[in-house]
């Protein structure tokens, strides 16, 4: 588990400007563990704050060898390359880090705790492969509906639109209000940040709803509000994660997350994103399953406007509010208070 005592180096080659650096960028924004150096040969020497807008002034270097001079003690794999495996060149850098005394946090599907790396570990070093199926899993039973706490699930119009960030911002806002709040992680970055949760895409599909249910039941008695990190999208042609989350959490409210002005599924331009009122109707219908489960409402819209200037972002937010008749904001950019009000008033 990462904590505030660690000194983190993030392996983020081509992830700052590219599309595969979501894990590393999330850690930079939300992790309690301080990042002392970022490794991205594409952006070496540039300003991390200017490139990302994240309040972190860690230097960007081109290699693990250069990163070692900043005395990190943990290397986090912050990129998710296509296929889930590191290129050989980057794999060699991981080995260099281990030889240099660093522990490794790995969120890829390909495990790092191989005999080759294990043999290089010295006393005090460790490898955390985040994507491991939990033990003693059971199938889902809908038991979470018996809890009295609020259970808020973020759902999306696509993958990688900001469901984790929205859940974390809501949790932060709730904590500031003095609410007994808990963020429940279901993806690799969320687990690295929270230190606990369920790596949902590592769980066999028959047990996915049960794994979520076990997580919710573990914390539902202790906290008054749970913010569950969403995964995937009911609209995405390859996504299977959203339905187990709906069934396992038995949510009391949904937050719909959407990237502003996105009209089709990323990487699948032949799949259109319907008008948001239709998407809202879809999620509410599937969640209730024709009355088999309790009715649940989408209570607000979280809009990802990172690619827009501030004036345009506010205009699009106002447009979405008119279109859906629901509260709408960008929680990362403008704060999550509006969304939290919608949750608490539901």
N, C-alpha and C positions, 0 to 999 in steps of 0.2 A: 504494500500500500504506500502511496506517495503521501508525504506530510510536509509541514512547513520547515522541517529540519533538513530536508534533502536539497541538493543543488542539481538542478536538472539541465541536461543538454538535450535539445530536441532535434532528431534527424528529420529534416524537412526539405530534402532536395526537390526543387521544382514545385514545392507545395505552397509557397507564399503567393506566387503569381498564378500557379496552375490550379487545377480542380481537385487534386488529390490530397490536399493538406488540411482537411477539415479537422482531423483529430488534433494535430499540433496546434492549430490556431485556437481551438477550443480550450486546450490546456493553457495557452498563453493568456486567455481572457479570464478563465474561471478557477484554475487550480491554485490551492494554497501553497503548493510547493514552488519556490521561486525558480524561474528559468534564468540561468546565468549565461547561456549561449545558445544560438540557433545555427544549425548547419544546413546551408542551402547554397550550393555553388553558383546557382543562377543569380542570387541576390547578394553575394558576399560583399561586405563593405558598405552596404546601403543602410538606411535607417529603418528599423523594424516598425517604429511608431508611425512613420510617414507612409510606409507601404501598407500597413494593416489597419491603422487607426486604433490599435490596441495600446493601452498605456503600459508599455514595457520597453525599456531601453537596452535590452540584452543585445550584444553585438551579433552580427551575422557573419559567419566564417564559411570557408569553402570545404572543410574536411574535418573529420574526427580528430586527426592529428593536431590541427590548429585549435580545436575546441578544448583539448586536454589542458592547455595553458590557463584556462579559466577555472580549473579545479572543480569540475562537476563530479558528482558521485553516482548519478543515474543517467542512463541514456534512454530516452523515450522514442519509440518509433512513431513519428507523428504523421507519416504519409501512408496512404492506402493505394498503392499502385494497382493498375488493372490486373486481375488474376489473383491478387492477394499474396503474392510472393515478391520479395525484394530482388532486384537485378543483382547479378553476381558481384558487381563492383560495390554496391551498397552493402551487401552481405559481408564483404571483406572489411568494410568500415565498422560494422557491428563487432566483428572479431577483434579489431584493433581496440575498440572501446573496452571490451572485456579484458583483454590483455593489459590495458591501461588502468584497470582497477574498478571499472564502472559496473554497476548492476544494470539490468535491462528490463524495461517495461514494453511489452509487445502486444499490440492490438490486432495484428494480422491474423488471418485464418491459419497461416502456416506457423506452427509452433517454433519457438526459438530454443526451448529447453531440450536441445538435441545432445547426443553424447559428445559431439564435437565441441560445442560451447560449454557444456557441463564440465568437461575435462579442463577447461581453461579457468574456471572459477577459483578464486582464492577465498580464504576465510572471510566471512562477512558479506560476500557478493551473492546475488541471487538473480533469478530470472522469473518474471511474472508474465506468463502467457494469459492474457485477459480472457480470450475467447475459449473458455472451458465450460463444458456442460456441468451444471451442478449435480450433486449426487442425490439419491433418494427422491427422485421426482415422481409425481403422481399426475394423473389426468385431471383436467379442470372439472369443477363441480358447481360453479356459480356462487361459491360460499361468500365471496367478498360483499355480496349484496346485504349480508347480515350486519356489516359494520356500520357504526353511527358516524364515522368520520366522513368528510368530503373527500372524494377521489377524482382528481382532475387529470384527464388524459389529453395530451396534445396529439392532434391528427393532422395530416397534411394533404395538399394537392399533389405532392411529388415527394421523392426522396431528397434529402439534403437541402431542405428549405428553412430549417431553423427550429425544429421541434425541441431539441435538447436545450438550445439557448433560451427559448421561451419558457420552458419548464424551470430552468435555473433562475431566470429573472423573476418569475412568479414566486419561487421559493424565497429568494432574497427579499422581495417586497413584503411577503407574508411575515418573514422573520423580523423585519424592521418594525412591523406593526405589533409585534409581541405574540403572534400566533404560534402555536406548536406545530411547526411545518416540517415536512420531510420530502426531499427530492429522491425519487426512486429511479435509478439508472437501469437502462436496458440495452445500451450500446457500449462499444469499447471506450470511447472518449468519456462518456458519462461515468463508467466504472472507474476509470483512472482518476477522475475528479472526485467522485464520492467515496471511492474505496470499497464499495459494496454494490450489490444489485444482481441482475441476471443478464448475461450476454445472450440475448434472445436468438440471434442468428447462429448460435452454436448449439441450440437445443433442438432435439428431434421434434418434428412438427406435432406428433401426437401428444407430446408433453408440454408444448409451448404455453398453452393457456394455463395449465397446472403450475408451471414454473412461475408465471406472473402472479397467479393466485397465491402461491406460497409466500412470495415476496410481500404482497399487499397485506396478507393476514399477519405476517411477522411484525409489521409496524402499525397496522390499523388501530390497535387498541391504545397505543402509546401516544399517537399524534392526532390532532384534530383536523389536519388537512394534508393529503398526500398529493404531490405533483409527480405524475408518472411520465417519464420520457417516452414520447411516441417513436415509432419506427415505420418506415415505408409509407405506403398510401394505397387505399382501396382503388385508386385510379391507375396505379402502375401495373403494367402487364407482367412484371416478374415478382411483385411483392407478395409475401405471404405472412408478414409480421403483424399487420394492423388488426386483423380479426382476433388472434389470440390475446392481444392487449385489450381489446374491447370486452372479450369474454372473461379474461382473468381479472381485470380491475373492477368490472361492473361499475363503470364510472357514474358519478353524480353530475358531472359536467364535462363538456368537451371544449377545447380551444382549437379552432381551425387555423393552421399555419399555411401561408401562401407567399410565394415570391412575387412581388409587385410586377404587373404587366407580363407575366409568363402565361403564354397561351397554350403551350403543348408540353408534354412530358419531356424533360431533358433526355437526350440520347434516343428518344422515340418520337420524333416530330410528327409521325402519322397518328399519334394518340393525342387528341385534343383535351384540354382541361375545360370541363363544362362551366357555364356561369356559376358563380359562387353560391347563389341560392339553391341551385340544383345539387351542388356538392354537399351543402349543409343538409338538405333533405335526405341525400344518400346516407350520410353518416348517422343521422338520427334514426332512420329506418332500420339500418343494419344493427345498430346498437340495441334497439328494442326488439328486433327479431319478431315483428308482428304481434308483440305482447307477451312473448315468452319471458322477456326480461323487462325491467323497469324502463319507462320512457326517460330519455336523456336528451338534453338540448345542447346544441352548440351555443355557448353563451357570449362568445366574442371572437374576433378575428385578430390574429397576430400577423402583421405584414412585414416581410423581409424587404427593406428598402435600401440595403447596403450599396446597391449599384446606382442609386439615384441621388441627385443633389437634394438639399434639405427642402427647398421650395417645392420641387416636384414631388418629393416624398409626402409632404403634407397635403398636396392636392390629391394624390392618389388615395391617401388614407381617407380623406373626406368623401371621395367618390365611392370607395368601398363601403363606408358607413351608410351612405344613401342607398347603395345597391342592396345591402343585406339587412339594413335597419338594426345593425348590431354595433356595439362599441368596437373600435378598431384603432390599433396603433402599432408602431414598431417598438417592441419592448426593449431591444438592445439599444436602440438609438434614443428613444424618448422615455424609457422607463415603463414598468409593468403595472403601475398603480391602477390605470384604467381597466386593465384586464382583471386585476385582482378584485376591484369593486364589482365587476360583473360576476365573478366566481362567488363572492360572498353574498351577493344579492339573489343568487339563483336558488 
